[in-house]
């Protein structure tokens, strides 16, 4: 734990901060695309489940 405190006390260079921010933005973009993709899959599954319920229960 002491090494973590020492590492966090070192001031970050502006280039390092910029690089980390760029990595965060790119990661967030990929996560957004993955979230939209998963939402489409869930919507398709919902349609399939409703179709199967209508087939099974005749409703």
Buried (B, 14 or more C-beta within 10 A) or exposed (E): EEEEEEEEEEEEEEEEEEEEEEEEEEEEEEEEEEEEEEEEEEEEEEEEEEEEEEEEEEE
